[in-house]
């Protein structure tokens, strides 16, 4: 069965004009018998012809010559004044050579004599289909040529014999007729003329490489325009012609210059900014830093660029778990409010930083942008003020009588950081409430910010009153653990395995093994058991990183989202949960080609490092910390 769309393409609507209605039935019958795709509509007068043309499209007109009101040639001339793209065939039993010559001179497409032998209907059907096909091809060609935005010209003996509207406009003319017959090289700027002539000679010799080249042309008003040109030699009549395509590069050059200026301005702003600026890929890899960031931390560019943020010397080991949690939320699109954190200078001393986070696009990829400010001096002032207030409060008889023993949260200096985070969330809530009082219409806009700040405040409050407990852990052979998972998985035989660093790690082996098993099972299930993967483990002082590269596939946005859906029936979600339970994280990203990169990050911590000694404050303000 022929599809509807194809049958519509094959359909040909024929308008038959004849003052003798007896001809109608014969013509309809035989044409339908010979080709059912030809639909014939019959009319007797010129008035009926134009009514039909206004009512519906016609593919071909077949008209008698001798008719009362006007003959077929006169009718054809009237039709072409308004519908010059409809092919017309003169179909008459009283014609002559003179009539045929007059018909072709008037632009009629074909001429056929009526015969008593019914076989002549076969000739009529064939001629109708030929003129219709020819007309459709020419119309399609014209639409394509005139519709393209690039200039198109045919050049014979150095002169333009055909051009589209875009080519005329490129040379500064409104009408195509104004450039027909002119020398093509007359439009080339004098300084570029030798190059253009040389290139044309190379095209003729078949040595043009590259096929695209640039030169300047002079527009009618004298303006110089840079164009990109490609030329091809094609057969034309009894000789050869150049088919030349020209593209105006003005807009592209303008956009490229605007982009260059914008990037240069941005680069200077970043370089001169007093705050540290760092960009991190969604895999956690540092991609760029500015001079201020290097000055703040004391590290060199080589020590930071290309490394995972959780392996930088500027972060304390005890903060890696919390930082991975925050980064996991960021990857899922939830940017936190400005955060304060403790960082480590290259010389080992500690400082306070404040970070503002956001997303940017770099080279078509989404990245995290962090603007970091060193607030160590401000925190020192706040700490000294706090000490003074605390001392005054403790010396007050009223305070001593009202304050129960061993209930002061600030007796443990590690709680100061948690209290500051709680204070920050409460300030955000207060500020947004003030905005809401001033502008009640922004309720919907501020609700999300308020809810997020309340959620963070609850978390910080819980951290303040419920000290974090170190997860249960034991020393295991990571090389053997990962190897056993791969050997027992459906990927066995289709996975390569590389291990770098010390083999033993301190972790929860069941959670780590379960997360890896769930990830491997997800990959195998998703590929129908035929997946291939490269597994690379890197054991550093701070963390254990397992990178699994699945080959031959890319994940959709929906598939990426399912990793963090919390669906316990999904092995991918289970892997994320198992890692997060032991302070780790799973990062998922499509690679450069047909590959998916899964990065399991497990911070390596001695449980004893979760609690500070009373001298921890020295760690924040310059000295080395002591740990229980």
KEROKOL-592740 format. One line per field, with one value per residue (C-alpha): x, y negated, z; residue in one letter. Coordinates in nm, 3 decimals, m for minus. Example, Ala and Ser with C-alpha at 12.3 -4.5 7.8 and 13.67 -1.06 7.14 Angstrom:
// residues 2
east = 1.230, 1.367
north = 0.450, 0.106
up = 0.780, 0.714
nuke = A, S
***
This chain:
// residues 628
east = 0.000, 0.138, 0.174, m0.059, 0.231, 0.381, 0.047, m0.002, 0.336, 0.240, m0.100, m0.127, m0.423, m0.498, m0.732, m0.883, m1.027, m1.249, m1.566, m1.693, m1.819, m1.825, m1.445, m1.458, m1.575, m1.336, m1.037, m1.131, m1.190, m0.873, m0.643, m0.776, m0.730, m0.371, m0.272, m0.507, m0.280, m0.393, m0.704, m0.885, m1.112, m1.297, m1.417, m1.548, m1.481, m1.191, m1.401, m1.428, m1.052, m0.965, m1.225, m1.061, m0.713, m0.823, m0.996, m0.719, m0.367, m0.334, m0.029, m0.099, m0.346, m0.450, m0.641, m0.804, m0.689, m1.011, m1.262, m1.530, m1.414, m1.036, m0.809, m0.581, m0.270, m0.449, m0.585, m0.236, m0.096, m0.369, m0.296, 0.081, 0.030, m0.095, 0.030, 0.360, 0.469, 0.188, 0.284, 0.035, m0.020, m0.214, m0.434, m0.617, m0.750, m0.731, m0.374, m0.090, 0.284, 0.213, m0.005, 0.265, 0.532, 0.309, 0.238, 0.605, 0.685, 0.421, 0.594, 0.357, 0.526, 0.398, 0.171, m0.027, m0.276, m0.600, m0.623, m0.902, m0.670, m0.708, m0.339, m0.266, m0.397, m0.086, 0.124, m0.087, m0.045, 0.330, 0.364, 0.156, 0.376, 0.693, 0.601, 0.475, 0.794, 1.010, 0.816, 0.830, 1.205, 1.263, 1.046, 1.227, 1.562, 1.455, 1.332, 1.655, 1.882, 1.688, 1.630, 1.993, 2.157, 2.486, 2.549, 2.540, 2.665, 2.746, 3.044, 3.119, 3.415, 3.464, 3.110, 2.818, 2.538, 2.325, 2.303, 2.062, 1.925, 2.177, 2.466, 2.322, 2.276, 2.631, 2.758, 2.525, 2.251, 1.877, 1.811, 1.982, 1.955, 2.203, 2.494, 2.410, 2.669, 2.927, 3.281, 3.300, 3.657, 3.559, 3.404, 3.727, 3.934, 4.249, 4.492, 4.322, 4.284, 4.612, 4.517, 4.166, 4.299, 4.551, 4.283, 4.054, 4.340, 4.398, 4.028, 4.040, 4.351, 4.188, 4.460, 4.255, 4.336, 4.174, 3.845, 3.739, 3.933, 3.876, 3.910, 3.753, 3.493, 3.388, 3.023, 2.840, 2.882, 3.258, 3.240, 3.482, 3.331, 3.529, 3.377, 3.443, 3.432, 3.426, 3.431, 3.363, 3.399, 3.084, 2.988, 2.773, 2.628, 2.925, 3.189, 3.261, 3.137, 3.239, 2.974, 3.074, 2.930, 3.008, 2.941, 2.951, 3.185, 3.100, 2.853, 3.076, 3.377, 3.173, 3.052, 3.402, 3.544, 3.271, 3.342, 3.717, 3.670, 3.425, 3.658, 3.954, 3.755, 3.644, 4.001, 4.135, 3.860, 3.940, 4.315, 4.283, 4.011, 4.123, 3.917, 4.021, 3.829, 3.831, 3.632, 3.560, 3.412, 3.109, 3.353, 3.521, 3.835, 3.980, 3.995, 4.120, 4.229, 4.319, 4.635, 4.445, 4.348, 4.711, 4.819, 4.557, 4.649, 5.020, 4.999, 5.122, 4.899, 5.067, 4.974, 4.603, 4.497, 4.378, 4.342, 4.023, 3.921, 3.906, 4.276, 4.404, 4.631, 4.412, 4.132, 4.158, 4.109, 3.837, 3.631, 3.635, 3.319, 3.119, 3.262, 3.166, 2.811, 2.786, 2.935, 2.686, 2.401, 2.558, 2.589, 2.217, 2.151, 2.108, 2.349, 2.401, 2.408, 2.750, 2.947, 3.228, 3.492, 3.835, 4.118, 4.487, 4.769, 5.060, 5.278, 5.035, 4.869, 4.493, 4.266, 3.900, 3.745, 3.410, 3.284, 3.007, 2.907, 2.741, 2.733, 2.900, 2.935, 3.291, 3.353, 2.997, 3.021, 2.862, 3.111, 3.103, 3.245, 3.359, 3.461, 3.669, 3.765, 4.017, 3.828, 4.084, 4.148, 3.777, 3.723, 4.013, 3.849, 3.517, 3.690, 3.865, 3.537, 3.364, 3.633, 3.595, 3.216, 3.242, 3.490, 3.266, 2.962, 3.140, 3.250, 2.891, 2.733, 2.399, 2.548, 2.731, 2.416, 2.202, 2.441, 2.444, 2.785, 2.913, 2.631, 2.820, 2.828, 3.131, 3.339, 3.428, 3.601, 3.500, 3.142, 3.236, 3.240, 2.903, 2.757, 2.881, 2.712, 2.388, 2.414, 2.464, 2.147, 1.947, 2.073, 1.961, 1.616, 1.603, 1.714, 1.457, 1.181, 1.277, 1.260, 0.920, 0.791, 0.904, 0.786, 0.505, 0.462, 0.790, 0.649, 0.682, 1.036, 1.153, 0.976, 1.235, 1.521, 1.351, 1.280, 1.639, 1.779, 1.549, 1.661, 2.027, 1.963, 1.809, 2.112, 2.356, 2.150, 2.155, 2.532, 2.573, 2.391, 2.466, 2.843, 2.927, 3.026, 3.289, 3.157, 3.258, 3.564, 3.831, 4.149, 4.098, 4.296, 4.131, 4.309, 4.172, 3.827, 3.781, 3.932, 3.697, 3.393, 3.500, 3.583, 3.240, 3.048, 2.887, 3.166, 3.434, 3.635, 3.511, 3.682, 4.042, 4.169, 4.449, 4.546, 4.773, 4.895, 4.893, 4.660, 4.524, 4.250, 4.042, 3.671, 3.344, 3.417, 3.052, 2.933, 3.226, 3.192, 2.812, 2.836, 3.083, 2.873, 2.558, 2.739, 2.880, 2.539, 2.377, 2.626, 2.579, 2.198, 2.176, 2.380, 2.210, 2.517, 2.742, 2.907, 3.279, 3.453, 3.791, 3.839, 4.115, 4.173, 4.390, 4.474, 4.608, 4.666, 4.327, 4.096, 4.028, 3.903, 3.754, 3.695, 3.482, 3.469, 3.180, 3.249, 3.007, 2.722, 2.605, 2.344, 2.040, 1.941, 1.674, 1.921, 2.163, 1.883, 1.792, 2.125, 2.004, 1.634, 1.654, 1.480, 1.593, 1.506, 1.760, 2.118, 2.256, 2.066, 2.173, 2.537, 2.499, 2.333, 2.592, 2.876, 2.709, 2.653, 3.031, 3.099, 3.174, 3.012, 2.944, 2.998, 2.851, 2.927, 2.927, 3.282, 3.417, 3.301, 3.073, 3.154, 3.016, 3.252, 3.152, 3.380, 3.347, 3.518, 3.577, 3.753, 4.011, 4.004, 4.131, 3.823, 4.029, 4.053, 3.685, 3.737, 3.965, 4.177, 4.124, 4.412, 4.219, 4.173, 4.542, 4.482, 4.245, 4.475, 4.820, 4.969, 4.962, 4.664, 4.680, 4.448, 4.323
north = 0.000, m0.342, m0.583, m0.885, m1.130, m0.953, m0.923, m1.297, m1.357, m1.133, m1.297, m1.524, m1.758, m1.832, m2.110, m2.022, m2.315, m2.244, m2.405, m2.058, m1.872, m1.544, m1.539, m1.539, m1.185, m1.030, m1.210, m1.140, m0.770, m0.694, m0.901, m0.734, m0.391, m0.470, m0.644, m0.666, m0.932, m1.184, m1.368, m1.549, m1.853, m1.972, m2.327, m2.500, m2.874, m3.103, m3.228, m2.873, m2.828, m3.119, m3.013, m2.672, m2.823, m3.045, m2.757, m2.493, m2.433, m2.286, m2.091, m2.109, m2.269, m2.085, m2.319, m2.300, m2.551, m2.653, m2.797, m3.072, m3.337, m3.304, m3.040, m2.819, m3.033, m3.351, m3.171, m3.045, m3.398, m3.524, m3.241, m3.302, m3.668, m3.551, m3.192, m3.170, m2.846, m2.619, m2.404, m2.426, m2.177, m2.264, m1.963, m2.016, m1.833, m2.136, m2.249, m2.300, m2.364, m2.737, m2.686, m2.472, m2.735, m3.011, m2.798, m2.737, m3.103, m3.198, m2.981, m2.685, m2.367, m2.110, m2.060, m1.739, m1.664, m1.481, m1.146, m0.895, m0.617, m0.586, m0.504, m0.877, m0.905, m0.718, m0.991, m1.260, m1.098, m1.064, m1.431, m1.551, m1.362, m1.487, m1.857, m1.826, m1.648, m1.903, m2.191, m2.045, m1.989, m2.346, m2.490, m2.283, m2.394, m2.759, m2.734, m2.572, m2.812, m3.125, m3.004, m2.949, m3.232, m3.195, m3.362, m3.133, m3.224, m3.047, m3.200, m3.129, m3.290, m3.509, m3.652, m3.585, m3.417, m3.318, m3.431, m3.406, m3.695, m3.641, m3.687, m4.014, m4.144, m4.039, m4.266, m4.547, m4.520, m4.477, m4.298, m3.989, m4.134, m4.408, m4.161, m3.925, m3.968, m4.142, m4.008, m3.808, m3.917, m4.286, m4.250, m4.123, m4.378, m4.477, m4.346, m4.006, m3.977, m3.785, m3.531, m3.491, m3.439, m3.185, m2.996, m2.984, m2.838, m2.573, m2.485, m2.432, m2.214, m2.019, m2.125, m2.349, m2.266, m2.368, m2.395, m2.701, m3.026, m3.386, m3.716, m4.061, m4.185, m4.541, m4.616, m4.864, m5.137, m5.072, m4.885, m4.592, m4.264, m3.949, m3.638, m3.265, m3.110, m2.764, m2.709, m2.396, m2.333, m2.182, m2.088, m2.356, m2.326, m2.252, m2.382, m2.437, m2.677, m2.777, m2.721, m2.964, m2.970, m3.281, m3.335, m3.676, m3.649, m3.992, m3.860, m3.569, m3.800, m4.043, m3.768, m3.622, m3.964, m4.027, m3.686, m3.753, m4.093, m3.948, m3.660, m3.897, m4.128, m3.833, m3.699, m4.037, m4.069, m3.719, m3.783, m4.120, m4.017, m4.043, m3.734, m3.383, m3.235, m2.862, m2.648, m2.279, m2.028, m1.822, m1.532, m1.734, m1.823, m2.173, m2.329, m2.682, m2.919, m3.289, m3.445, m3.561, m3.201, m3.092, m3.385, m3.304, m2.934, m2.954, m2.669, m2.684, m2.636, m2.301, m2.176, m2.248, m2.237, m1.897, m1.752, m1.647, m1.917, m1.658, m1.576, m1.935, m2.024, m2.327, m2.113, m1.942, m1.564, m1.590, m1.818, m1.588, m1.400, m1.721, m1.874, m1.566, m1.588, m1.952, m1.879, m1.595, m1.839, m2.092, m1.834, m1.770, m2.141, m2.260, m2.548, m2.633, m2.992, m3.150, m2.916, m2.966, m2.696, m2.619, m2.571, m2.488, m2.707, m2.542, m2.596, m2.384, m2.666, m2.707, m2.990, m3.073, m3.122, m3.235, m3.093, m3.205, m2.934, m2.933, m2.753, m2.866, m2.724, m2.662, m2.510, m2.381, m2.212, m2.306, m2.381, m2.505, m2.854, m2.943, m3.293, m3.254, m3.522, m3.485, m3.593, m3.465, m3.812, m3.879, m3.545, m3.620, m3.948, m3.769, m3.503, m3.758, m3.945, m3.620, m3.537, m3.879, m3.847, m3.493, m3.603, m3.892, m3.666, m3.403, m3.668, m3.783, m3.639, m3.617, m3.418, m3.183, m3.110, m3.057, m2.852, m2.476, m2.313, m2.134, m2.269, m2.548, m2.450, m2.667, m2.471, m2.260, m2.490, m2.264, m2.382, m2.743, m2.656, m2.482, m2.780, m3.020, m2.806, m2.808, m3.185, m3.227, m3.027, m3.229, m3.556, m3.439, m3.366, m3.708, m3.894, m3.718, m3.790, m4.159, m4.149, m3.983, m4.261, m4.524, m4.336, m4.086, m4.019, m3.823, m3.553, m3.272, m3.378, m3.391, m3.077, m2.843, m3.041, m3.041, m2.668, m2.594, m2.814, m2.652, m2.309, m2.410, m2.563, m2.236, m2.045, m2.283, m2.272, m1.893, m1.895, m2.134, m1.917, m1.573, m1.539, m1.340, m0.982, m0.818, m0.531, m0.179, m0.081, 0.187, 0.227, 0.411, 0.492, 0.258, 0.419, 0.764, 0.626, 0.445, 0.737, 0.989, 0.773, 0.755, 1.127, 1.219, 0.969, 1.000, 0.770, 1.033, 1.072, 0.737, 0.508, 0.392, 0.316, 0.082, 0.001, m0.284, m0.339, m0.153, 0.147, 0.122, m0.122, m0.181, m0.174, 0.012, 0.306, 0.413, 0.066, 0.012, 0.357, 0.324, m0.015, 0.119, 0.432, 0.223, m0.009, 0.283, 0.456, 0.133, 0.107, 0.474, 0.459, 0.136, 0.284, 0.623, 0.795, 0.687, 0.383, 0.307, 0.106, m0.024, m0.032, m0.243, m0.274, m0.548, m0.533, m0.864, m0.987, m1.158, m0.932, m0.619, m0.692, m0.421, m0.543, m0.318, m0.414, m0.240, m0.224, m0.252, m0.443, m0.786, m0.861, m1.080, m1.352, m1.119, m0.833, m1.069, m1.181, m0.823, m0.787, m1.032, m0.941, m0.749, m0.448, m0.150, 0.085, m0.086, 0.045, m0.294, m0.474, m0.206, m0.262, m0.636, m0.573, m0.315, m0.554, m0.850, m0.638, m0.609, m0.972, m0.908, m1.010, m0.893, m1.138, m1.051, m1.227, m1.157, m1.155, m1.307, m1.029, m0.730, m0.670, m0.724, m0.800, m0.690, m0.821, m0.666, m0.884, m0.745, m0.973, m0.788, m0.905, m0.775, m0.773, m0.941, m1.254, m1.331, m1.488, m1.783, m1.840, m2.169, m2.318, m2.301, m2.677, m2.712, m2.518, m2.786, m3.074, m2.960, m2.674, m2.303, m2.122, m1.844, m1.550, m1.296
up = 0.000, m0.097, 0.201, 0.194, 0.173, m0.129, m0.308, m0.266, m0.432, m0.728, m0.773, m1.080, m1.122, m1.489, m1.605, m1.946, m2.149, m2.450, m2.585, m2.691, m2.381, m2.578, m2.548, m2.167, m2.106, m2.359, m2.217, m1.852, m1.920, m2.115, m1.894, m1.578, m1.737, m1.831, m1.503, m1.200, m1.040, m1.305, m1.186, m1.470, m1.420, m1.735, m1.813, m2.128, m2.091, m1.990, m1.698, m1.560, m1.609, m1.379, m1.121, m1.099, m1.076, m0.787, m0.612, m0.617, m0.744, m1.095, m1.215, m1.590, m1.834, m2.152, m2.382, m2.725, m2.988, m3.171, m2.919, m2.948, m2.700, m2.756, m2.901, m2.695, m2.749, m2.643, m2.336, m2.252, m2.271, m2.035, m1.790, m1.790, m1.702, m1.363, m1.331, m1.513, m1.347, m1.477, m1.782, m2.073, m2.356, m2.677, m2.764, m3.094, m3.398, m3.629, m3.584, m3.827, m3.826, m3.810, m3.502, m3.339, m3.404, m3.266, m2.957, m2.877, m2.945, m2.685, m2.421, m2.440, m2.313, m2.566, m2.866, m2.943, m3.222, m3.147, m3.331, m3.390, m3.277, m2.899, m2.867, m2.887, m2.529, m2.422, m2.583, m2.411, m2.066, m2.122, m2.227, m1.931, m1.685, m1.854, m1.842, m1.483, m1.367, m1.546, m1.393, m1.042, m1.070, m1.190, m0.912, m0.648, m0.788, m0.786, m0.427, m0.313, m0.500, m0.406, m0.051, 0.049, 0.238, 0.051, m0.282, m0.587, m0.935, m1.262, m1.441, m1.809, m1.988, m1.681, m1.687, m1.453, m1.650, m1.352, m0.986, m0.699, m0.495, m0.213, m0.459, m0.589, m0.233, m0.144, m0.425, m0.305, m0.569, m0.521, m0.851, m0.989, m1.340, m1.245, m1.209, m1.499, m1.775, m1.551, m1.497, m1.175, m1.095, m1.121, m0.775, m0.617, m0.423, m0.616, m0.353, m0.350, m0.729, m0.795, m0.528, m0.670, m1.025, m0.900, m0.710, m1.015, m1.221, m0.952, m0.957, m1.335, m1.294, m1.009, m0.761, m0.532, m0.169, 0.057, m0.127, 0.076, 0.067, 0.174, m0.008, m0.008, m0.253, m0.336, m0.294, m0.513, m0.247, m0.222, 0.109, 0.141, 0.259, 0.345, 0.190, 0.202, m0.145, m0.292, m0.669, m0.874, m1.247, m1.401, m1.760, m1.918, m2.267, m2.493, m2.251, m1.882, m1.617, m1.266, m1.000, m0.723, m0.370, m0.161, 0.209, 0.377, 0.677, 0.820, 1.078, 1.175, 1.210, 1.418, 1.651, 1.678, 1.763, 2.020, 2.173, 2.177, 2.341, 2.593, 2.678, 2.708, 2.934, 3.148, 3.163, 3.281, 3.542, 3.671, 3.675, 3.850, 4.094, 4.458, 4.544, 4.451, 4.157, 4.079, 3.833, 3.889, 3.644, 3.747, 3.796, 4.068, 3.867, 3.906, 3.557, 3.629, 3.907, 3.910, 4.060, 4.371, 4.455, 4.427, 4.645, 4.910, 4.937, 4.860, 4.607, 4.248, 3.944, 3.869, 4.217, 4.165, 3.797, 3.678, 4.028, 4.210, 4.458, 4.738, 4.690, 4.713, 5.000, 5.068, 5.222, 5.558, 5.560, 5.825, 5.595, 5.291, 5.394, 5.434, 5.114, 4.914, 5.046, 4.946, 4.602, 4.547, 4.611, 4.373, 4.094, 4.137, 4.078, 4.441, 4.496, 4.864, 4.994, 5.058, 5.287, 5.535, 5.571, 5.714, 5.465, 5.484, 5.353, 5.178, 5.488, 5.691, 5.882, 5.879, 5.768, 5.717, 5.375, 5.237, 4.905, 4.668, 4.420, 4.079, 3.743, 3.419, 3.066, 2.943, 2.600, 2.593, 2.934, 3.265, 3.543, 3.902, 3.963, 4.316, 4.426, 4.742, 4.993, 5.278, 5.593, 5.845, 5.988, 6.026, 6.201, 6.434, 6.532, 6.584, 6.795, 7.013, 7.061, 7.150, 7.406, 7.567, 7.583, 7.718, 7.982, 8.089, 8.096, 8.306, 8.556, 8.607, 8.930, 8.755, 8.467, 8.706, 8.902, 8.591, 8.379, 8.451, 8.455, 8.142, 7.921, 7.744, 7.378, 7.321, 7.569, 7.265, 7.014, 6.723, 6.778, 6.687, 6.316, 6.344, 6.529, 6.260, 5.991, 6.191, 6.232, 5.855, 5.778, 6.035, 5.885, 5.539, 5.683, 5.851, 5.537, 5.319, 5.571, 5.559, 5.177, 5.203, 5.430, 5.177, 4.869, 4.951, 4.577, 4.582, 4.811, 4.555, 4.465, 4.829, 4.955, 4.800, 4.956, 5.296, 5.282, 5.181, 5.458, 5.719, 5.601, 5.636, 5.977, 6.096, 5.970, 6.142, 6.463, 6.459, 6.400, 6.693, 6.946, 6.800, 6.744, 6.434, 6.498, 6.292, 6.078, 6.165, 5.969, 5.936, 5.738, 5.410, 5.096, 4.842, 4.546, 4.633, 4.720, 4.387, 4.195, 4.357, 4.268, 3.903, 3.880, 4.015, 3.801, 3.456, 3.331, 3.402, 3.083, 2.949, 3.201, 3.241, 3.594, 3.708, 4.068, 4.182, 4.541, 4.873, 4.879, 5.233, 5.330, 5.642, 5.552, 5.590, 5.353, 5.318, 5.216, 4.977, 4.820, 4.798, 4.625, 4.367, 4.306, 4.253, 4.011, 3.809, 3.803, 3.681, 3.393, 3.299, 3.320, 3.120, 2.834, 2.832, 2.973, 2.686, 2.840, 2.839, 3.106, 3.224, 3.601, 3.759, 4.135, 4.282, 4.654, 4.788, 5.142, 5.151, 4.952, 4.754, 4.400, 4.177, 3.822, 3.600, 3.231, 3.049, 2.676, 2.385, 2.553, 2.670, 2.935, 2.879, 3.129, 3.266, 3.317, 3.495, 3.724, 3.822, 4.002, 4.265, 4.267, 4.596, 4.435, 4.645, 4.359, 4.135, 4.181, 4.076, 4.354, 4.603, 4.509, 4.577, 4.915, 5.025, 4.947, 5.116, 5.429, 5.469, 5.376, 5.008, 4.685, 4.329, 4.040, 3.699, 3.369, 2.996, 2.857, 2.537, 2.306, 2.347, 2.712, 3.062, 3.352, 3.704, 3.981, 4.329, 4.592, 4.941, 5.194, 5.404, 5.765, 6.094, 6.324, 6.598, 6.384, 6.425, 6.769, 6.837, 7.141, 7.331, 7.129, 6.802, 6.793, 6.720, 6.398, 6.272, 6.342, 6.246, 6.446, 6.376, 6.533, 6.787, 6.739, 6.995
nuke = X, X, X, X, X, X, X, X, X, X, X, X, X, X, X, X, X, X, X, X, X, X, X, X, X, X, X, X, X, X, X, X, X, X, X, X, X, X, X, X, X, X, X, X, X, X, X, X, X, X, X, X, X, X, X, X, X, X, X, X, X, X, X, X, X, X, X, X, X, X, X, X, X, X, X, X, X, X, X, X, X, X, X, X, X, X, X, X, X, X, X, X, X, X, X, X, X, X, X, X, X, X, X, X, X, X, X, X, X, X, X, X, X, X, X, X, X, X, X, X, X, X, X, X, X, X, X, X, X, X, X, X, X, X, X, X, X, X, X, X, X, X, X, X, X, X, X, X, X, X, X, X, X, X, X, X, X, X, X, X, X, X, X, X, X, X, X, X, X, X, X, X, X, X, X, X, X, X, X, X, X, X, X, X, X, X, X, X, X, X, X, X, X, X, X, X, X, X, X, X, X, X, X, X, X, X, X, X, X, X, X, X, X, X, X, X, X, X, X, X, X, X, X, X, X, X, X, X, X, X, X, X, X, X, X, X, X, X, X, X, X, X, X, X, X, X, X, X, X, X, X, X, X, X, X, X, X, X, X, X, X, X, X, X, X, X, X, X, X, X, X, X, X, X, X, X, X, X, X, X, X, X, X, X, X, X, X, X, X, X, X, X, X, X, X, X, X, X, X, X, X, X, X, X, X, X, X, X, X, X, X, X, X, X, X, X, X, X, X, X, X, X, X, X, X, X, X, X, X, X, X, X, X, X, X, X, X, X, X, X, X, X, X, X, X, X, X, X, X, X, X, X, X, X, X, X, X, X, X, X, X, X, X, X, X, X, X, X, X, X, X, X, X, X, X, X, X, X, X, X, X, X, X, X, X, X, X, X, X, X, X, X, X, X, X, X, X, X, X, X, X, X, X, X, X, X, X, X, X, X, X, X, X, X, X, X, X, X, X, X, X, X, X, X, X, X, X, X, X, X, X, X, X, X, X, X, X, X, X, X, X, X, X, X, X, X, X, X, X, X, X, X, X, X, X, X, X, X, X, X, X, X, X, X, X, X, X, X, X, X, X, X, X, X, X, X, X, X, X, X, X, X, X, X, X, X, X, X, X, X, X, X, X, X, X, X, X, X, X, X, X, X, X, X, X, X, X, X, X, X, X, X, X, X, X, X, X, X, X, X, X, X, X, X, X, X, X, X, X, X, X, X, X, X, X, X, X, X, X, X, X, X, X, X, X, X, X, X, X, X, X, X, X, X, X, X, X, X, X, X, X, X, X, X, X, X, X, X, X, X, X, X, X, X, X, X, X, X, X, X, X, X, X, X, X, X, X, X, X, X, X, X, X, X, X, X, X, X, X, X, X, X, X, X, X, X, X, X, X, X, X, X, X, X, X, X, X, X, X, X, X, X, X, X, X, X, X, X
***
